[in-house]
Amino acid sequence: MKLKLSALLIAFVVTTAPAQADWLNAVKDSVGSTLKDTKDSAKTAALNTSVRTALGLTEGKSTQAAIAEKLGEPVSKTEKDGTSLWLYDVTALSASYPTLTELVKTQEAAQKSVQLSFNADVLAKVELINKAK
């Protein structure tokens, strides 16, 4: 009886080991993906904050009129779900804001735009986004 139980236990461990390895690999992949997403998210948030600071804009305070006076007219203005979206070309802004040039050097500046989102007349969000193709 003791021998049968040992053999059964060994058979159970041997047959479940591959399943455990698959489970561990799935957990490892999931954690790795989550860490990469978190890193990318933090990097994007820091870059957006730096762009906002370089342009001297304040979310929740800067108005459309003040921004238009400071940055000039945007390349485009659109409405989406009741939110005004303004796009500025990074290369054009860099001529007046050299700090912005330094920030986006590694971000392929020619492929980027600064998107400003407004709630009513007040700046809600500043984002560095990829230009639409």
N, C-alpha and C positions, 0 to 999 in steps of 0.2 A: 504494500500500500504506500509506504514511504517513498519507494522508488518511482511509483506511478505519479505521485504528487510532485516530486522533483522534476520529472520529465515533463509533466504538464506545465509547471511553472516556467521551465526553460523554454518550452515551445511557445508559451504566451509571450515571454519577453522577446524572443527572437522574432516572432511574427509582428509584434507591435513596434519594434525598433524603427523600421522604415517609416511607419505612420508618424511616429514621434519626430523623426528627423524632418519629415515633410511639414509637420506642424511648426517645429522650431524655425525652419526656413521661412515659412509664411509669416511668422511673428517678426523675424529679423527683417524681412523685406518691408513689412508694414511700418515698423519703427524707423527704418532707414528712410522710407518715403516721407513719413511724417516729419522727421528731422530736416530733410531737404526742403520740404514745403515751408516749414517754420523759418528756416534760414533765409529762403527766398523772400518770404513775406516781410521779415524784419529788414532785409536789405532794401526792398522796395519802399517800405515805410520811411526808412532813414533817408533814402534818396529824395523822396517826395518832400520831406521836411526840409532838407537842404535846399531844394529848388525854391520852395516857398520863402525860406529865409533869404536866399540870394536875391530874390525879386522884391523883397521887402513887403510881402503880403501877409495879412492876418486873417485866418479863417474866423468867421463869425463877426468880423468888423469891417474889412475892406469892402467898399461898394463898387458896383459896376462903373459908375461915373469916375470914381477915383482911380480905378484900375485902367480904364480907357485913357485917362489923362496921363497916367504914369507909363504904361506900356504901349500906348497907341491902340489902334483898332486891331482886333484879332483877325486871323486869316479866315476864320469862319465862325458863325454863330448859329446854333441849332437849339431846338427844344426837344426834350425827351422826358416823358412822364411828368410834365409840369416843372422840369428843371432846365434852366438855361445852361448851355454848354458853350464855352468859348475856347477856341484852339489858337495857340500861338506857335509859330515855328521856332524851334530852339536855336537854330543857326542865326536867325534874325535877332532874337533877343540877346544872343551872346555878344553882339556888337556893342550893346549898351550895358551889359552886365557880364564883365569878364569872369567873375566868380562862377557864373553859370557854365562857362566854357570849361573850366577846370573840373566841375562836378560831372559833366557828361562826357568827358574825353573817352572814358572806357565804356560808355554806353552807346557808341555809334550815334553821335548827336544828329547826324544828317537824317537818321531814320526815326527821330523822336519829335514829339510835339508836347507842349505843355497844355494840359486841359484844365480849365477852370470851371467848376460847377457852382451854380448860384441857387440859393433858396430865396425867392423874391428878388431883391436887389443886392443881397449880401453874399459874399464869398463863403461857400460851404466846404469846398475841397480843391486842392491843387494836386494834380497827378502828372507824372512824366509817362507818356504813353507812346506806343509804336504808331507811326503814321499809317493811315489807311492806304492801301495800295490800289 
